[in-house]
Amino acid sequence: MAAENRVTVIGAGLAGSEAAWQIARRGIKVRLFEQKPEKRSPAHKSDGFAELVCSNSLRAADIHSAVGLLKQEMRELDSLVMRAADATRVPAGGALAVDREAFSAYITETLEQHENIEGVRGEVTSLPDGGIAIVAPGPLVEGALAQAIGELAEGFLSFFDAAAPIVTAESIDMDKVYFASRYGKGGGDDYLNCPMDREQYHSFWEALTTAETAELHGFEDDKVFEGCMPVETMARRGVDTLRFGPMKPVGLTMPDGTKPYAVVQLRREDKEGRLYNIVGFQTHLKFGEQRRVLRMIPGLENAEFARYGVMHKNAFVNGPKVLNRYYECKNRPGLYLAGQITGVEGYVESAASGLLAALCAVCDVLGQPRPDFSRDTAMGALAGYVSGYAGADFQPMNITYGLINTVKAKSKSDRKRMVAERALAEVRRIAAGLPGA
Ligand SMILES: Cc1cc2nc3c(=O)[nH]c(=O)nc-3n(C[C@H](O)[C@H](O)[C@H](O)COP(=O)(O)OP(=O)(O)OC[C@H]3O[C@@H](n4cnc5c(N)ncnc54)[C@H](O)[C@@H]3O)c2cc1C
């Protein structure tokens, strides 16, 4: 066993919380540092761990989507993030969405009560000098710690990311909206739909594309991650672009059988249905402009905004240059990075990277070989992308089937089923051999 039988984890977000849990539940002591409530990024609002800063969705639930498979692999490894998500799930059609406060509370309580975890509140301003550590301060890291990581990683890369506004349910005019999930998939009351006719859509598009955006130093449209593009940026691409994107009307026929020209969907944020997220409406308009333009949406004329859309810088290291496939810094053995800062993209992927780094850290402490997740698994494929991308323009990436080794099959659905079965068999084999299994 190594001299210092304790692992340091910096940042109790999605990645850091998962990492701390994995280490602690396998019998190793953890010191978990979190800067909240002393300091918060512009996107973090609560004091809890594993705060979901934007959408409350952990995306597709079905294992025949790559993120669904990744989640199932994490369940096989007893992921705390997946335990919390399954326990605090809210209806959202084919997606796994959660009550964000209950989700964070579940994780915070579990970690704070764990005998192997010592929680330390306050900002960390340097990297640990030695020992085994997992650094997971998220994409909004700043100040001295950001500088230290920048030096270690020979500079950060960055792009911009945006969050969608949330409105209160009681401020929605229920006479103008209707419940429906696209193509009737999932529960009938997961989504509220605000239908527009041609004229309403054109006035709305005009207002959206000419509204004033907030100042953001260094912002360029082409540096926005496609999956989280501000709605006004997308709208500027063409008058019909939104009708093929977040305002797509297909599969959302109105209760009287009419097909709307365009639809804005609102997704329930909490179990009680008090809050609704405007789906796909990440925005960087000035707050007053958000109020003015979004209140043109039928049903939202008197909308109260529980949160306005915001946009932030998003930092990540050059994974292929800096990290190996265990998320360990090549130039600092025993120092792992985890979460979005490694170049994975998304809540689930961030937690998955924390999980894998933690399993390796546990093996380091115990002097055992690290687990080898091959690219037949979603866990291994993600780590393989971050550490092995061969192109010149490394960018954060969600897990996709394109990253996972494929198999020959008669049809696409057969192929996904076979890949999923093979991946889960490998993960179960690895899980059975892990310390504290
Ligand atoms: C504005 C925004 C919106 C996003 N929206 C989505 C979305 O809708 N869906 C999605 O899947 N992904 C989204 N992401 C991407 C990503 O999934 C999240 O950022 C995710 O939370 C990343 O997990 P993480 O663990 O890397 O970082 P975080 O969850 O941000 O956790 C980092 C933690 O470290 C703490 N910390 C930071 N610095 C220090 C320090 N110096 N000392 C001590 N503690 C520190 C922070 O307070 C925080 O608790 C979004 C990102 C941003 C920035």
The ligand as an SDF file (V2000), in Angstrom:
LIG
                    3D

 53 58  0  0  0  0  0  0  0  0999 V2000
  -23.2980   27.0830  -18.3690 C   0  0  0  0  0  0  0  0  0  0  0  0
  -23.1390   25.6240  -18.6100 C   0  0  0  0  0  0  0  0  0  0  0  0
  -24.2490   24.8700  -18.9830 C   0  0  0  0  0  0  0  0  0  0  0  0
  -24.1240   23.4870  -19.1960 C   0  0  0  0  0  0  0  0  0  0  0  0
  -25.2250   22.7850  -19.5220 N   0  0  0  0  0  0  0  0  0  0  0  0
  -25.1740   21.4400  -19.6530 C   0  0  0  0  0  0  0  0  0  0  0  0
  -26.3490   20.6760  -19.9010 C   0  0  0  0  0  0  0  0  0  0  0  0
  -27.4440   21.2260  -20.0190 O   0  0  0  0  0  0  0  0  0  0  0  0
  -26.2400   19.3290  -20.0200 N   0  0  0  0  0  0  0  0  0  0  0  0
  -25.0540   18.6890  -19.8790 C   0  0  0  0  0  0  0  0  0  0  0  0
  -25.0230   17.4550  -19.9780 O   0  0  0  0  0  0  0  0  0  0  0  0
  -23.9190   19.3910  -19.6550 N   0  0  0  0  0  0  0  0  0  0  0  0
  -23.9330   20.7450  -19.5320 C   0  0  0  0  0  0  0  0  0  0  0  0
  -22.7980   21.4740  -19.2940 N   0  0  0  0  0  0  0  0  0  0  0  0
  -21.4880   20.8050  -19.3790 C   0  0  0  0  0  0  0  0  0  0  0  0
  -21.0480   19.9400  -18.2010 C   0  0  0  0  0  0  0  0  0  0  0  0
  -21.7470   18.7400  -18.2540 O   0  0  0  0  0  0  0  0  0  0  0  0
  -21.2110   20.5660  -16.8470 C   0  0  0  0  0  0  0  0  0  0  0  0
  -20.3830   21.6840  -16.7710 O   0  0  0  0  0  0  0  0  0  0  0  0
  -20.8280   19.5790  -15.7130 C   0  0  0  0  0  0  0  0  0  0  0  0
  -21.2830   20.1140  -14.5090 O   0  0  0  0  0  0  0  0  0  0  0  0
  -19.3540   19.3010  -15.6550 C   0  0  0  0  0  0  0  0  0  0  0  0
  -19.0560   18.4990  -14.5530 O   0  0  0  0  0  0  0  0  0  0  0  0
  -17.6890   18.7120  -13.7500 P   0  0  0  0  0  0  0  0  0  0  0  0
  -17.7100   17.7740  -12.6070 O   0  0  0  0  0  0  0  0  0  0  0  0
  -16.5650   18.6840  -14.6810 O   0  0  0  0  0  0  0  0  0  0  0  0
  -17.7760   20.2250  -13.2010 O   0  0  0  0  0  0  0  0  0  0  0  0
  -18.8180   20.8910  -12.2050 P   0  0  0  0  0  0  0  0  0  0  0  0
  -20.0520   20.0930  -12.1260 O   0  0  0  0  0  0  0  0  0  0  0  0
  -18.8740   22.3210  -12.5950 O   0  0  0  0  0  0  0  0  0  0  0  0
  -18.1000   20.7710  -10.7940 O   0  0  0  0  0  0  0  0  0  0  0  0
  -16.9450   21.4640  -10.4440 C   0  0  0  0  0  0  0  0  0  0  0  0
  -16.9780   21.7180   -8.9420 C   0  0  0  0  0  0  0  0  0  0  0  0
  -15.7010   22.1790   -8.5280 O   0  0  0  0  0  0  0  0  0  0  0  0
  -15.8510   23.2820   -7.6700 C   0  0  0  0  0  0  0  0  0  0  0  0
  -14.6180   24.0970   -7.7880 N   0  0  0  0  0  0  0  0  0  0  0  0
  -14.2060   24.8120   -8.8570 C   0  0  0  0  0  0  0  0  0  0  0  0
  -13.0240   25.4160   -8.5910 N   0  0  0  0  0  0  0  0  0  0  0  0
  -12.6830   25.0480   -7.3390 C   0  0  0  0  0  0  0  0  0  0  0  0
  -11.5710   25.3600   -6.4940 C   0  0  0  0  0  0  0  0  0  0  0  0
  -10.5810   26.1700   -6.9050 N   0  0  0  0  0  0  0  0  0  0  0  0
  -11.5430   24.8450   -5.2520 N   0  0  0  0  0  0  0  0  0  0  0  0
  -12.5560   24.0250   -4.8020 C   0  0  0  0  0  0  0  0  0  0  0  0
  -13.6310   23.7140   -5.5600 N   0  0  0  0  0  0  0  0  0  0  0  0
  -13.6910   24.2120   -6.8170 C   0  0  0  0  0  0  0  0  0  0  0  0
  -17.1010   23.9720   -8.1960 C   0  0  0  0  0  0  0  0  0  0  0  0
  -17.6950   24.8110   -7.2240 O   0  0  0  0  0  0  0  0  0  0  0  0
  -17.9820   22.7900   -8.5700 C   0  0  0  0  0  0  0  0  0  0  0  0
  -18.7900   22.3500   -7.5120 O   0  0  0  0  0  0  0  0  0  0  0  0
  -22.8760   22.8590  -19.0650 C   0  0  0  0  0  0  0  0  0  0  0  0
  -21.7570   23.6090  -18.7150 C   0  0  0  0  0  0  0  0  0  0  0  0
  -21.8780   24.9710  -18.4840 C   0  0  0  0  0  0  0  0  0  0  0  0
  -20.6740   25.7520  -18.0890 C   0  0  0  0  0  0  0  0  0  0  0  0
  1  2  1  0
  2  3  1  0
  2 52  2  0
  3  4  2  0
  4  5  1  0
  4 50  1  0
  5  6  2  0
  6  7  1  0
  6 13  1  0
  7  8  2  0
  7  9  1  0
  9 10  1  0
 10 11  2  0
 10 12  1  0
 12 13  2  0
 13 14  1  0
 14 15  1  0
 14 50  1  0
 15 16  1  0
 16 17  1  0
 16 18  1  0
 18 19  1  0
 18 20  1  0
 20 21  1  0
 20 22  1  0
 22 23  1  0
 23 24  1  0
 24 25  2  0
 24 26  1  0
 24 27  1  0
 27 28  1  0
 28 29  2  0
 28 30  1  0
 28 31  1  0
 31 32  1  0
 32 33  1  0
 33 34  1  0
 33 48  1  0
 34 35  1  0
 35 36  1  0
 35 46  1  0
 36 37  1  0
 36 45  1  0
 37 38  2  0
 38 39  1  0
 39 40  1  0
 39 45  2  0
 40 41  1  0
 40 42  2  0
 42 43  1  0
 43 44  2  0
 44 45  1  0
 46 47  1  0
 46 48  1  0
 48 49  1  0
 50 51  2  0
 51 52  1  0
 52 53  1  0
M  END
$$$$
